Amino acid sequence: MASSMALACYIIVLGVSVVCWKGAEAQRAFFVFGDSLVDNGNNNYLATSARADAPPYGIDYPTRRATGRFSNGYNIPDFISQALGAESTLPYLDPELNGERLLVGANFASAGIGILNDTGIQFVNIIRIYRQLQYWEEYQQRVSAIIGSEQTQSLINGALVLITLGGNDFVNNYYLVPYSARSRQYNLPDYVKYIISEYKKILARLYELGARRVLVTGTGPLGCVPAELAQRSSNGECSAELQRAASLFNPQLVQIIRQLNSEIGSEVFVAVNTQQMHIDFISNPQRY
Ligand SMILES: *[C@@H]1O[C@H](CO)[C@@H](O)[C@H](O)[C@H]1NC(C)=O
């Protein structure tokens, strides 16, 4: 498909510079949606307490500075970009994301958000998932203005998409405080059913907006997250309640992914077994 693309050029207004982009050589674009596990700096541009713009974040990043990634160094989207042979996508709110750089893709993720609109309200000004999807529509219009709507469509359809959601619906909503509103409304199994049904709508919307290959990560061992160990564990054991949440969420996520794929008639959504990956590197660290 890519090889049939024509050489596309655009001229920067008032410009001396003519930028050419050869479809045949274009990288596969990459788009990222979700929470802090995949945010690479959007929250730096927002008035929120959910931010990673100070040490020790970034201490192992090439620049040794905090970038807005919730990581000591690279995060998962960086490694996927590297595997695609591409530069890391920029945060969508980064003013440098314009012109040709748009064609690499974009990262819409925002720390603190969840599947539900009321997840992360304590962080106030964050980009909730439906807003991230709106930004993707806006992105597509901006790219259309550069390479035309047909080429944009094939860029979007040919792209790899990553979405990481769900952890915050537990740790920053249901389990945020004892007797949270959501935990009074639902017992855990019903809450999981509810957020899974909401997640299915979000994934269906991604498909409507043109996504054709989407990596959907499950949640890792939520009860073993250091912040949860600090708050909930007196003996160093992972929190059983949060472990239970993850063990209910992950298989149901796989189930809706199967349903969506069969409704669509194509393997659009790919379940990523985050839980197993964690167990692998904890039980077999030499391999990493
Ligand atoms: C969340 O917000 C979006 C738009 O802001 C809305 O379309 C959606 O229905 C809301 N979800 C729920 C569960 O209320």
The ligand as an SDF file (V2000), in Angstrom:
LIG
                    3D

 14 14  0  0  0  0  0  0  0  0999 V2000
  -17.7940   10.7470   29.4810 C   0  0  0  0  0  0  0  0  0  0  0  0
  -17.7460   11.9780   28.7830 O   0  0  0  0  0  0  0  0  0  0  0  0
  -18.0090   11.8680   27.4000 C   0  0  0  0  0  0  0  0  0  0  0  0
  -17.8450   13.1970   26.7220 C   0  0  0  0  0  0  0  0  0  0  0  0
  -17.3890   14.1830   27.5310 O   0  0  0  0  0  0  0  0  0  0  0  0
  -19.4010   11.3230   27.1740 C   0  0  0  0  0  0  0  0  0  0  0  0
  -19.6370   11.1790   25.7880 O   0  0  0  0  0  0  0  0  0  0  0  0
  -19.5250    9.9880   27.8590 C   0  0  0  0  0  0  0  0  0  0  0  0
  -20.8460    9.4870   27.7290 O   0  0  0  0  0  0  0  0  0  0  0  0
  -19.1670   10.1140   29.3270 C   0  0  0  0  0  0  0  0  0  0  0  0
  -19.1920    8.7840   29.9310 N   0  0  0  0  0  0  0  0  0  0  0  0
  -19.9850    8.4580   30.9400 C   0  0  0  0  0  0  0  0  0  0  0  0
  -19.9410    7.0450   31.3980 C   0  0  0  0  0  0  0  0  0  0  0  0
  -20.7060    9.2530   31.4840 O   0  0  0  0  0  0  0  0  0  0  0  0
  1  2  1  0
  1 10  1  0
  2  3  1  0
  3  4  1  0
  3  6  1  0
  4  5  1  0
  6  7  1  0
  6  8  1  0
  8  9  1  0
  8 10  1  0
 10 11  1  0
 11 12  1  0
 12 13  1  0
 12 14  2  0
M  END
$$$$
